[in-house]
């Protein structure tokens, strides 16, 4: 017959990796250079996106 393969559940530590920091407010912001001008406001905008959770934040220049 064939070989028996054991499947392991991912540990809670691996499952929650990178999410607990964002929930506590410690995001890892990275500048997104796709959009630089906000048409509605008529101003230059810096768009920041968290690398871990994907939340976005806009800052006016």
N, C-alpha and C positions, 0 to 999 in steps of 0.2 A: 504494500500500500504506500501511501504518500507520507510525507513528513508532517508532523504536527506543529503548527505555528501558534504560539501564544500571543494573544492580543492584550495589550496593556492599556488601561485607561490613562489619559493624560493626567498628570498630577495637578493639584489645585494651584501650585506655584507656577507651573508652565501655562496653565489656563488663564491666570490673571496677570501674566507678565505684561508690564507696560500700561495696564488699565488703571491700576490703583493710584499711580502717581497723578494721572489726569483727573481722576475723581477728586483728589485732594487739592487740585488747582495748580499742580506742577507740570505744565505742558511743555513740550519741546517744540518751540515755534520755529518755523522755517519760512523764509520769504518766498512768496509765489510771484514770479515775474510775468505771468500771463497778462494780467490787467494792471495798468498803471494810471488810468484816467477814469474817474467816475463821471459819467455823462449827466446823471441826475443832479449831482451836487456841483459839477463843473470844477472839480478840484483834483489834484494829484492824490492818489491813495496808495498806501502800501498794504497789500493783502498778506496776512500771515496765516499759515495752516500748521496745525499740530501734526507731527510725524506719526505719533502713536494712534490717536483717536480720530483725526481728520477734522476736528473743529476748526472753524475759520474765525479770524478777527481782522478788522480793518482799522488802519490808523491813517489819519489825515496828515499830510506834510505841511 
